[in-house]
Amino acid sequence: MIIFLVIALATGTAHANGLPFFPNTNVPDYTAKLAVRDTLDGTDYWRVVQHHNGWTHVEETQGDETYIWYGHFFQNILLSTVKKDGEEIKRFSIRQVEPSYDYLGIKQVKETNDVETVGGEECRWLQIVRHDPPSPVWMTCLTSDGIEVATKVLFAKGKLMSEARLTEIKRGPVPEAEVLPPRQLFDASTWLKPLRTYPDHPPSAVDFEAKLVARASDNPSIDKTSEVRLLRHYPWWFRRREGT
């Protein structure tokens, strides 16, 4: 079962990312800062991670946009949002996926003998298998208490795609309020006002509600059904998909 809910501008775009890898439920509370490098577009930015009792809050600032994620690794739930200029919310989504149906789901974790010290923390590299080869290679480096202090994604031929490395870490209590989504995201008034840069309401952009049902395919590998519910109240969309 896949449940996917999105509230976003009609012209919004998705930003794919996720939570740190957790080997078990005993990872302690911590706050960490990692330097991220993306070789695809040549950008460098910071990632801040806060973890408390299974829940994680991640923020990345790229230019004038801040990408934010809240989620629980073992409950397979992820809430993500994007803010512009540090305050104006552009996008909000909630995703909960049964692992066997998740495109980026973890199929296998392979241990390696590679040990490294990153940001003063000794860690061991693990390979996260998500797809059959050829496919990108996901790697994570974990401390003895299960904290992810480095990651890297390699192209199938081994060339670096992106990486993140720890620069600062503080183990210790993290308030629950820091890792749970703010109430503002669930307030209707947040979504019923247009962005400052959005054009006036055109007469053709009428409000509507629609339901779409996917037809089964003749191809057994994609023989799945789903139902999508769409609502529009300019300039916002509500989209909910259920099915397998």
DRENPA-3360 file (N, C-alpha, C; in nm, 2 decimals, always signed):
BEGIN
1 = MIIFLVIA = +0.08/-0.12/+0.00/+0.00/+0.00/+0.00/+0.09/+0.12/+0.00 ~ +0.06/+0.22/-0.09/+0.13/+0.34/-0.09/+0.03/+0.46/-0.07 ~ +0.06/+0.54/+0.02/-0.02/+0.66/+0.05/+0.07/+0.78/+0.02 ~ +0.02/+0.87/-0.07/+0.11/+0.98/-0.10/+0.02/+1.11/-0.11 ~ +0.04/+1.21/-0.03/-0.04/+1.33/-0.02/+0.05/+1.44/-0.05 ~ +0.01/+1.53/-0.14/+0.09/+1.65/-0.17/+0.00/+1.77/-0.17 ~ +0.04/+1.88/-0.11/-0.02/+2.01/-0.12/+0.09/+2.10/-0.18 ~ +0.06/+2.16/-0.30/+0.17/+2.23/-0.36/+0.12/+2.33/-0.46;
9 = LATGTAHA = +0.20/+2.42/-0.50/+0.17/+2.51/-0.61/+0.15/+2.43/-0.74 ~ +0.07/+2.48/-0.83/+0.04/+2.41/-0.95/+0.17/+2.39/-1.03 ~ +0.27/+2.48/-1.02/+0.39/+2.47/-1.09/+0.51/+2.42/-1.01 ~ +0.48/+2.36/-0.89/+0.58/+2.32/-0.80/+0.66/+2.20/-0.86 ~ +0.78/+2.17/-0.81/+0.86/+2.06/-0.85/+0.90/+1.98/-0.73 ~ +0.93/+1.85/-0.75/+0.97/+1.77/-0.63/+1.12/+1.77/-0.61 ~ +1.16/+1.75/-0.49/+1.30/+1.74/-0.46/+1.32/+1.61/-0.39 ~ +1.39/+1.51/-0.45/+1.41/+1.38/-0.39/+1.52/+1.38/-0.29;
17 = NGLPFFPN = +1.49/+1.33/-0.18/+1.59/+1.31/-0.07/+1.52/+1.22/+0.03 ~ +1.59/+1.20/+0.15/+1.54/+1.12/+0.25/+1.61/+1.14/+0.38 ~ +1.59/+1.04/+0.47/+1.64/+1.05/+0.60/+1.77/+0.97/+0.61 ~ +1.85/+0.99/+0.72/+1.97/+0.91/+0.74/+1.93/+0.76/+0.76 ~ +2.03/+0.68/+0.73/+2.01/+0.53/+0.75/+2.02/+0.50/+0.90 ~ +1.94/+0.42/+0.95/+1.95/+0.37/+1.09/+1.96/+0.22/+1.09 ~ +2.06/+0.17/+1.16/+2.08/+0.02/+1.17/+1.98/-0.05/+1.27 ~ +1.93/+0.03/+1.37/+1.85/-0.02/+1.47/+1.78/+0.09/+1.54;
25 = TNVPDYTA = +1.69/+0.06/+1.64/+1.61/+0.16/+1.71/+1.69/+0.22/+1.83 ~ +1.81/+0.18/+1.85/+1.89/+0.22/+1.97/+1.98/+0.34/+1.94 ~ +1.97/+0.41/+1.83/+2.05/+0.52/+1.80/+2.02/+0.64/+1.90 ~ +2.12/+0.70/+1.96/+2.10/+0.80/+2.06/+2.05/+0.93/+2.00 ~ +2.00/+1.02/+2.08/+1.97/+1.16/+2.04/+2.10/+1.23/+1.99 ~ +2.09/+1.30/+1.89/+2.21/+1.38/+1.84/+2.17/+1.49/+1.75 ~ +2.26/+1.59/+1.74/+2.25/+1.69/+1.64/+2.38/+1.69/+1.56 ~ +2.37/+1.69/+1.43/+2.49/+1.69/+1.34/+2.48/+1.78/+1.23;
33 = KLAVRDTL = +2.60/+1.83/+1.18/+2.61/+1.91/+1.07/+2.70/+1.85/+0.97 ~ +2.66/+1.84/+0.84/+2.74/+1.77/+0.74/+2.76/+1.86/+0.62 ~ +2.87/+1.85/+0.56/+2.90/+1.93/+0.43/+2.86/+1.84/+0.32 ~ +2.78/+1.89/+0.22/+2.73/+1.81/+0.11/+2.79/+1.86/-0.02 ~ +2.83/+1.77/-0.10/+2.88/+1.81/-0.23/+2.81/+1.73/-0.34 ~ +2.75/+1.80/-0.44/+2.68/+1.73/-0.55/+2.76/+1.76/-0.68 ~ +2.82/+1.65/-0.73/+2.90/+1.67/-0.85/+2.82/+1.69/-0.98 ~ +2.69/+1.66/-0.97/+2.61/+1.67/-1.09/+2.59/+1.82/-1.13;
41 = DGTDYWRV = +2.56/+1.90/-1.03/+2.55/+2.05/-1.06/+2.65/+2.13/-1.00 ~ +2.75/+2.07/-0.93/+2.87/+2.14/-0.88/+2.83/+2.23/-0.76 ~ +2.73/+2.19/-0.68/+2.69/+2.27/-0.57/+2.74/+2.21/-0.44 ~ +2.77/+2.30/-0.34/+2.81/+2.26/-0.21/+2.71/+2.33/-0.11 ~ +2.67/+2.26/-0.01/+2.58/+2.32/+0.09/+2.58/+2.24/+0.22 ~ +2.51/+2.28/+0.32/+2.51/+2.22/+0.45/+2.38/+2.14/+0.48 ~ +2.40/+2.03/+0.55/+2.29/+1.95/+0.60/+2.29/+1.95/+0.75 ~ +2.18/+1.98/+0.81/+2.17/+1.97/+0.96/+2.07/+1.86/+1.00;
49 = VQHHNGWT = +2.11/+1.77/+1.08/+2.03/+1.66/+1.12/+2.01/+1.66/+1.27 ~ +1.88/+1.64/+1.31/+1.85/+1.62/+1.45/+1.77/+1.49/+1.47 ~ +1.80/+1.42/+1.57/+1.74/+1.29/+1.59/+1.70/+1.27/+1.74 ~ +1.57/+1.23/+1.76/+1.52/+1.20/+1.89/+1.42/+1.09/+1.89 ~ +1.45/+0.98/+1.96/+1.36/+0.87/+1.98/+1.30/+0.82/+1.85 ~ +1.38/+0.80/+1.75/+1.33/+0.75/+1.62/+1.29/+0.85/+1.52 ~ +1.26/+0.97/+1.56/+1.22/+1.08/+1.47/+1.33/+1.16/+1.43 ~ +1.34/+1.20/+1.30/+1.45/+1.28/+1.25/+1.40/+1.40/+1.18;
57 = HVEETQGD = +1.48/+1.51/+1.20/+1.45/+1.64/+1.13/+1.58/+1.68/+1.05 ~ +1.56/+1.70/+0.92/+1.68/+1.73/+0.84/+1.65/+1.86/+0.76 ~ +1.75/+1.95/+0.75/+1.74/+2.07/+0.68/+1.86/+2.09/+0.59 ~ +1.83/+2.14/+0.47/+1.94/+2.17/+0.37/+1.90/+2.31/+0.31 ~ +2.00/+2.40/+0.31/+1.97/+2.53/+0.25/+2.05/+2.54/+0.12 ~ +1.98/+2.57/+0.01/+2.05/+2.58/-0.12/+2.00/+2.71/-0.18 ~ +2.09/+2.81/-0.19/+2.05/+2.94/-0.24/+1.94/+3.00/-0.15 ~ +1.83/+3.04/-0.21/+1.73/+3.11/-0.13/+1.62/+3.01/-0.08;
65 = ETYIWYGH = +1.64/+2.88/-0.10/+1.55/+2.78/-0.07/+1.60/+2.68/+0.04 ~ +1.51/+2.65/+0.13/+1.55/+2.55/+0.24/+1.46/+2.43/+0.23 ~ +1.52/+2.31/+0.21/+1.45/+2.18/+0.20/+1.45/+2.12/+0.34 ~ +1.33/+2.08/+0.38/+1.31/+2.03/+0.52/+1.24/+1.89/+0.52 ~ +1.29/+1.80/+0.60/+1.23/+1.67/+0.61/+1.21/+1.63/+0.75 ~ +1.09/+1.57/+0.78/+1.06/+1.51/+0.91/+1.02/+1.37/+0.89 ~ +1.07/+1.28/+0.96/+1.03/+1.14/+0.94/+1.08/+1.04/+1.04 ~ +1.03/+0.92/+1.02/+1.06/+0.80/+1.11/+1.11/+0.69/+1.02;
73 = FFQNILLS = +1.24/+0.66/+1.03/+1.30/+0.56/+0.94/+1.23/+0.43/+0.94 ~ +1.19/+0.38/+1.06/+1.14/+0.24/+1.07/+0.98/+0.24/+1.05 ~ +0.92/+0.35/+1.05/+0.78/+0.36/+1.02/+0.75/+0.39/+0.87 ~ +0.86/+0.41/+0.80/+0.85/+0.44/+0.65/+0.77/+0.56/+0.62 ~ +0.77/+0.67/+0.71/+0.70/+0.79/+0.68/+0.79/+0.91/+0.67 ~ +0.76/+0.99/+0.57/+0.84/+1.11/+0.55/+0.75/+1.23/+0.51 ~ +0.77/+1.34/+0.58/+0.71/+1.46/+0.55/+0.81/+1.56/+0.50 ~ +0.79/+1.62/+0.39/+0.89/+1.71/+0.33/+0.82/+1.84/+0.29;
81 = TVKKDGEE = +0.90/+1.95/+0.30/+0.85/+2.08/+0.27/+0.97/+2.17/+0.22 ~ +0.93/+2.27/+0.14/+1.04/+2.36/+0.09/+0.99/+2.50/+0.13 ~ +1.09/+2.58/+0.18/+1.06/+2.72/+0.21/+1.15/+2.81/+0.12 ~ +1.09/+2.92/+0.09/+1.17/+3.02/+0.01/+1.20/+3.14/+0.10 ~ +1.32/+3.19/+0.09/+1.36/+3.30/+0.17/+1.34/+3.28/+0.32 ~ +1.35/+3.15/+0.36/+1.35/+3.12/+0.50/+1.21/+3.12/+0.56 ~ +1.10/+3.15/+0.49/+0.97/+3.16/+0.56/+0.86/+3.12/+0.47 ~ +0.85/+3.15/+0.34/+0.74/+3.12/+0.26/+0.74/+2.98/+0.21;
89 = IKRFSIRQ = +0.64/+2.90/+0.25/+0.63/+2.76/+0.21/+0.58/+2.74/+0.07 ~ +0.66/+2.67/-0.01/+0.63/+2.64/-0.15/+0.57/+2.50/-0.17 ~ +0.61/+2.41/-0.08/+0.56/+2.27/-0.11/+0.56/+2.19/+0.02 ~ +0.46/+2.10/+0.02/+0.44/+2.02/+0.15/+0.39/+1.88/+0.10 ~ +0.46/+1.77/+0.14/+0.42/+1.64/+0.11/+0.43/+1.54/+0.22 ~ +0.35/+1.44/+0.23/+0.36/+1.33/+0.32/+0.36/+1.20/+0.24 ~ +0.46/+1.12/+0.27/+0.47/+0.99/+0.20/+0.49/+0.88/+0.29 ~ +0.41/+0.78/+0.28/+0.42/+0.65/+0.36/+0.41/+0.54/+0.27;
97 = VEPSYDYL = +0.51/+0.45/+0.26/+0.52/+0.35/+0.16/+0.56/+0.22/+0.22 ~ +0.48/+0.11/+0.19/+0.52/-0.02/+0.23/+0.65/-0.05/+0.16 ~ +0.76/-0.09/+0.24/+0.89/-0.10/+0.18/+0.90/-0.18/+0.05 ~ +0.82/-0.29/+0.04/+0.83/-0.37/-0.08/+0.79/-0.30/-0.21 ~ +0.71/-0.19/-0.19/+0.67/-0.11/-0.31/+0.75/+0.02/-0.33 ~ +0.84/+0.04/-0.24/+0.92/+0.17/-0.25/+1.03/+0.16/-0.35 ~ +1.02/+0.25/-0.45/+1.12/+0.25/-0.56/+1.27/+0.27/-0.50 ~ +1.28/+0.34/-0.39/+1.41/+0.36/-0.33/+1.42/+0.28/-0.20;
105 = GIKQVKET = +1.34/+0.17/-0.19/+1.34/+0.09/-0.07/+1.47/+0.01/-0.06 ~ +1.51/-0.03/+0.06/+1.63/-0.10/+0.08/+1.61/-0.25/+0.07 ~ +1.68/-0.31/-0.03/+1.66/-0.45/-0.05/+1.77/-0.53/+0.03 ~ +1.88/-0.47/+0.06/+1.99/-0.55/+0.13/+2.09/-0.44/+0.18 ~ +2.15/-0.48/+0.29/+2.26/-0.40/+0.35/+2.39/-0.49/+0.35 ~ +2.49/-0.44/+0.29/+2.62/-0.52/+0.28/+2.72/-0.45/+0.37 ~ +2.78/-0.53/+0.46/+2.89/-0.48/+0.54/+3.02/-0.48/+0.45 ~ +3.11/-0.38/+0.48/+3.24/-0.38/+0.42/+3.35/-0.37/+0.53;
113 = NDVETVGG = +3.47/-0.38/+0.49/+3.58/-0.38/+0.58/+3.64/-0.24/+0.59 ~ +3.58/-0.14/+0.52/+3.63/-0.01/+0.51/+3.59/+0.07/+0.63 ~ +3.69/+0.12/+0.71/+3.68/+0.20/+0.83/+3.74/+0.33/+0.81 ~ +3.68/+0.44/+0.85/+3.73/+0.57/+0.82/+3.70/+0.66/+0.94 ~ +3.78/+0.77/+0.96/+3.74/+0.87/+1.06/+3.70/+0.99/+0.99 ~ +3.57/+1.03/+1.02/+3.51/+1.15/+0.96/+3.46/+1.25/+1.06 ~ +3.51/+1.37/+1.06/+3.48/+1.47/+1.16/+3.51/+1.42/+1.30 ~ +3.62/+1.35/+1.31/+3.66/+1.30/+1.45/+3.59/+1.18/+1.49;
121 = EECRWLQI = +3.50/+1.12/+1.41/+3.42/+1.00/+1.45/+3.46/+0.88/+1.36 ~ +3.50/+0.77/+1.43/+3.53/+0.65/+1.35/+3.40/+0.58/+1.30 ~ +3.40/+0.54/+1.18/+3.28/+0.48/+1.12/+3.32/+0.37/+1.02 ~ +3.22/+0.28/+1.00/+3.24/+0.17/+0.91/+3.14/+0.19/+0.79 ~ +3.19/+0.17/+0.67/+3.11/+0.19/+0.55/+3.02/+0.06/+0.53 ~ +2.89/+0.09/+0.49/+2.80/-0.01/+0.45/+2.75/+0.02/+0.31 ~ +2.71/-0.08/+0.23/+2.65/-0.06/+0.10/+2.50/-0.08/+0.11 ~ +2.42/+0.01/+0.07/+2.28/+0.00/+0.07/+2.23/-0.04/-0.07;
129 = VRHDPPSP = +2.18/-0.16/-0.08/+2.14/-0.21/-0.21/+1.99/-0.18/-0.23 ~ +1.96/-0.10/-0.34/+1.82/-0.06/-0.37/+1.77/-0.12/-0.50 ~ +1.86/-0.15/-0.59/+1.82/-0.20/-0.72/+1.92/-0.31/-0.76 ~ +1.88/-0.39/-0.86/+1.97/-0.48/-0.92/+2.07/-0.41/-1.01 ~ +2.19/-0.45/-1.02/+2.29/-0.38/-1.11/+2.24/-0.40/-1.26 ~ +2.28/-0.30/-1.34/+2.36/-0.18/-1.31/+2.27/-0.07/-1.25 ~ +2.31/-0.01/-1.14/+2.23/+0.10/-1.08/+2.33/+0.18/-0.99 ~ +2.29/+0.30/-0.95/+2.38/+0.37/-0.86/+2.41/+0.29/-0.73;
137 = VWMTCLTS = +2.52/+0.32/-0.67/+2.56/+0.25/-0.54/+2.55/+0.35/-0.43 ~ +2.47/+0.32/-0.33/+2.45/+0.40/-0.21/+2.54/+0.35/-0.10 ~ +2.61/+0.44/-0.03/+2.70/+0.40/+0.08/+2.67/+0.49/+0.20 ~ +2.68/+0.43/+0.32/+2.66/+0.50/+0.44/+2.77/+0.46/+0.54 ~ +2.82/+0.56/+0.62/+2.93/+0.53/+0.71/+2.87/+0.55/+0.85 ~ +2.87/+0.45/+0.93/+2.80/+0.45/+1.07/+2.90/+0.44/+1.18 ~ +2.88/+0.51/+1.29/+2.96/+0.50/+1.41/+2.92/+0.38/+1.48 ~ +2.99/+0.34/+1.59/+2.96/+0.22/+1.67/+2.82/+0.23/+1.73;
145 = DGIEVATK = +2.77/+0.36/+1.76/+2.64/+0.37/+1.81/+2.53/+0.40/+1.71 ~ +2.57/+0.38/+1.58/+2.46/+0.38/+1.47/+2.44/+0.52/+1.41 ~ +2.52/+0.62/+1.43/+2.50/+0.75/+1.38/+2.56/+0.76/+1.24 ~ +2.49/+0.80/+1.14/+2.54/+0.82/+1.00/+2.62/+0.95/+1.00 ~ +2.75/+0.94/+0.97/+2.84/+1.06/+0.97/+2.89/+1.08/+0.83 ~ +2.86/+1.00/+0.73/+2.91/+1.02/+0.60/+2.82/+0.94/+0.50 ~ +2.80/+0.99/+0.38/+2.73/+0.91/+0.28/+2.79/+0.94/+0.14 ~ +2.77/+0.86/+0.05/+2.81/+0.88/-0.09/+2.73/+0.80/-0.18;
153 = VLFAKGKL = +2.70/+0.86/-0.30/+2.63/+0.79/-0.40/+2.72/+0.78/-0.52 ~ +2.74/+0.66/-0.58/+2.83/+0.64/-0.69/+2.75/+0.60/-0.81 ~ +2.79/+0.65/-0.93/+2.73/+0.59/-1.05/+2.77/+0.44/-1.06 ~ +2.70/+0.37/-1.15/+2.72/+0.23/-1.16/+2.86/+0.19/-1.19 ~ +2.93/+0.28/-1.26/+3.07/+0.25/-1.29/+3.17/+0.30/-1.18 ~ +3.12/+0.36/-1.07/+3.20/+0.39/-0.96/+3.24/+0.54/-0.95 ~ +3.20/+0.62/-1.04/+3.23/+0.77/-1.03/+3.13/+0.83/-0.93 ~ +3.19/+0.92/-0.85/+3.11/+0.99/-0.75/+3.00/+1.08/-0.80;
161 = MSEARLTE = +2.88/+1.06/-0.75/+2.77/+1.14/-0.78/+2.75/+1.25/-0.68 ~ +2.75/+1.21/-0.55/+2.73/+1.31/-0.44/+2.79/+1.25/-0.31 ~ +2.82/+1.33/-0.22/+2.87/+1.29/-0.09/+2.83/+1.39/+0.02 ~ +2.83/+1.34/+0.14/+2.81/+1.42/+0.26/+2.90/+1.37/+0.37 ~ +2.97/+1.47/+0.44/+3.06/+1.43/+0.54/+3.04/+1.52/+0.67 ~ +3.05/+1.45/+0.78/+3.03/+1.52/+0.91/+3.13/+1.63/+0.94 ~ +3.09/+1.74/+0.99/+3.18/+1.84/+1.04/+3.16/+1.87/+1.18 ~ +3.04/+1.86/+1.24/+3.01/+1.88/+1.38/+2.91/+1.78/+1.43;
169 = IKRGPVPE = +2.92/+1.74/+1.55/+2.82/+1.65/+1.61/+2.81/+1.67/+1.76 ~ +2.69/+1.67/+1.81/+2.67/+1.68/+1.96/+2.57/+1.57/+2.00 ~ +2.61/+1.48/+2.08/+2.53/+1.38/+2.13/+2.46/+1.43/+2.26 ~ +2.33/+1.41/+2.28/+2.26/+1.46/+2.39/+2.12/+1.48/+2.36 ~ +2.04/+1.51/+2.46/+1.89/+1.52/+2.45/+1.85/+1.62/+2.34 ~ +1.76/+1.58/+2.25/+1.70/+1.67/+2.15/+1.55/+1.68/+2.19 ~ +1.50/+1.81/+2.21/+1.36/+1.82/+2.24/+1.27/+1.76/+2.13 ~ +1.16/+1.70/+2.17/+1.07/+1.64/+2.08/+1.02/+1.74/+1.98;
177 = AEVLPPRQ = +1.00/+1.87/+2.02/+0.95/+1.97/+1.93/+1.04/+2.00/+1.82 ~ +1.17/+1.97/+1.83/+1.26/+1.99/+1.72/+1.25/+1.89/+1.61 ~ +1.19/+1.77/+1.63/+1.19/+1.67/+1.53/+1.05/+1.64/+1.48 ~ +0.95/+1.71/+1.53/+0.81/+1.69/+1.48/+0.77/+1.81/+1.40 ~ +0.69/+1.79/+1.29/+0.65/+1.89/+1.20/+0.57/+2.00/+1.28 ~ +0.60/+2.13/+1.24/+0.52/+2.24/+1.30/+0.38/+2.24/+1.26 ~ +0.29/+2.29/+1.36/+0.15/+2.29/+1.33/+0.11/+2.38/+1.21 ~ +0.19/+2.47/+1.18/+0.17/+2.56/+1.07/+0.14/+2.48/+0.94;
185 = LFDASTWL = +0.21/+2.37/+0.92/+0.19/+2.29/+0.80/+0.06/+2.23/+0.79 ~ -0.02/+2.21/+0.90/-0.15/+2.15/+0.90/-0.26/+2.25/+0.91 ~ -0.23/+2.38/+0.91/-0.32/+2.49/+0.92/-0.37/+2.52/+0.77 ~ -0.50/+2.52/+0.75/-0.55/+2.54/+0.62/-0.52/+2.68/+0.56 ~ -0.51/+2.78/+0.65/-0.48/+2.92/+0.61/-0.34/+2.93/+0.54 ~ -0.25/+2.83/+0.58/-0.12/+2.83/+0.52/-0.13/+2.80/+0.37 ~ -0.23/+2.72/+0.33/-0.23/+2.68/+0.19/-0.33/+2.75/+0.11 ~ -0.42/+2.84/+0.17/-0.52/+2.91/+0.09/-0.48/+3.05/+0.05;
193 = KPLRTYPD = -0.36/+3.09/+0.08/-0.31/+3.22/+0.04/-0.20/+3.20/-0.07 ~ -0.20/+3.27/-0.18/-0.10/+3.26/-0.28/+0.04/+3.31/-0.24 ~ +0.14/+3.26/-0.30/+0.27/+3.32/-0.28/+0.28/+3.46/-0.32 ~ +0.38/+3.53/-0.27/+0.39/+3.68/-0.30/+0.41/+3.70/-0.45 ~ +0.48/+3.60/-0.51/+0.52/+3.62/-0.66/+0.42/+3.55/-0.75 ~ +0.31/+3.50/-0.70/+0.21/+3.43/-0.78/+0.12/+3.53/-0.85 ~ +0.08/+3.51/-0.98/+0.00/+3.60/-1.05/-0.14/+3.60/-1.00 ~ -0.22/+3.71/-1.04/-0.36/+3.71/-1.00/-0.44/+3.59/-1.05;
201 = HPPSAVDF = -0.55/+3.56/-0.99/-0.63/+3.45/-1.02/-0.68/+3.46/-1.16 ~ -0.64/+3.38/-1.26/-0.70/+3.39/-1.40/-0.84/+3.33/-1.40 ~ -0.93/+3.38/-1.48/-1.07/+3.33/-1.48/-1.07/+3.18/-1.52 ~ -0.98/+3.14/-1.60/-0.98/+3.00/-1.64/-0.94/+2.90/-1.54 ~ -0.88/+2.94/-1.43/-0.83/+2.85/-1.32/-0.95/+2.83/-1.22 ~ -1.05/+2.75/-1.26/-1.16/+2.73/-1.17/-1.13/+2.62/-1.07 ~ -1.20/+2.63/-0.96/-1.18/+2.52/-0.86/-1.25/+2.39/-0.91 ~ -1.19/+2.28/-0.87/-1.25/+2.15/-0.91/-1.20/+2.04/-0.82;
209 = EAKLVARA = -1.28/+1.93/-0.83/-1.24/+1.81/-0.77/-1.25/+1.69/-0.87 ~ -1.16/+1.60/-0.87/-1.16/+1.49/-0.97/-1.10/+1.37/-0.91 ~ -1.15/+1.25/-0.96/-1.10/+1.12/-0.92/-1.05/+1.04/-1.04 ~ -0.93/+0.99/-1.04/-0.88/+0.91/-1.15/-0.85/+0.77/-1.10 ~ -0.89/+0.67/-1.17/-0.86/+0.53/-1.14/-0.77/+0.47/-1.25 ~ -0.65/+0.42/-1.21/-0.56/+0.36/-1.31/-0.62/+0.23/-1.35 ~ -0.60/+0.20/-1.48/-0.64/+0.07/-1.54/-0.53/-0.03/-1.52 ~ -0.57/-0.16/-1.50/-0.47/-0.26/-1.50/-0.40/-0.28/-1.63;
217 = SDNPSIDK = -0.27/-0.31/-1.63/-0.19/-0.32/-1.75/-0.18/-0.47/-1.79 ~ -0.16/-0.50/-1.92/-0.14/-0.63/-1.96/+0.00/-0.69/-1.92 ~ +0.09/-0.60/-1.89/+0.22/-0.64/-1.85/+0.22/-0.68/-1.70 ~ +0.24/-0.80/-1.66/+0.23/-0.85/-1.52/+0.32/-0.77/-1.43 ~ +0.44/-0.72/-1.48/+0.53/-0.65/-1.39/+0.48/-0.51/-1.35 ~ +0.38/-0.46/-1.42/+0.32/-0.33/-1.38/+0.17/-0.34/-1.36 ~ +0.12/-0.46/-1.33/-0.02/-0.48/-1.32/-0.07/-0.44/-1.18 ~ -0.08/-0.31/-1.16/-0.12/-0.26/-1.03/-0.23/-0.15/-1.05;
225 = TSEVRLLR = -0.31/-0.14/-0.95/-0.42/-0.04/-0.96/-0.40/+0.07/-0.86 ~ -0.44/+0.19/-0.88/-0.44/+0.30/-0.79/-0.55/+0.40/-0.82 ~ -0.58/+0.48/-0.72/-0.68/+0.58/-0.73/-0.62/+0.71/-0.69 ~ -0.64/+0.82/-0.77/-0.59/+0.95/-0.74/-0.71/+1.05/-0.72 ~ -0.70/+1.12/-0.61/-0.80/+1.22/-0.59/-0.73/+1.36/-0.60 ~ -0.79/+1.45/-0.69/-0.73/+1.58/-0.71/-0.83/+1.69/-0.67 ~ -0.78/+1.79/-0.61/-0.87/+1.91/-0.58/-0.78/+2.03/-0.61 ~ -0.84/+2.13/-0.67/-0.77/+2.26/-0.69/-0.85/+2.38/-0.63;
233 = HYPWWFRR = -0.78/+2.46/-0.56/-0.83/+2.59/-0.51/-0.72/+2.68/-0.54 ~ -0.73/+2.75/-0.65/-0.61/+2.83/-0.70/-0.55/+2.92/-0.59 ~ -0.41/+2.91/-0.58/-0.32/+2.85/-0.67/-0.27/+2.71/-0.62 ~ -0.35/+2.65/-0.53/-0.30/+2.53/-0.46/-0.37/+2.40/-0.52 ~ -0.29/+2.29/-0.52/-0.34/+2.16/-0.55/-0.34/+2.07/-0.43 ~ -0.43/+1.98/-0.42/-0.43/+1.87/-0.32/-0.44/+1.74/-0.40 ~ -0.34/+1.65/-0.38/-0.33/+1.53/-0.45/-0.31/+1.41/-0.35 ~ -0.40/+1.31/-0.36/-0.39/+1.19/-0.28/-0.40/+1.07/-0.37;
241 = REGT = -0.30/+0.98/-0.35/-0.29/+0.86/-0.43/-0.29/+0.74/-0.33 ~ -0.38/+0.64/-0.36/-0.38/+0.52/-0.28/-0.38/+0.40/-0.38 ~ -0.31/+0.30/-0.34/-0.31/+0.18/-0.43/-0.18/+0.11/-0.42 ~ -0.16/+0.01/-0.51/-0.04/-0.06/-0.51/+0.02/-0.05/-0.65;
% end
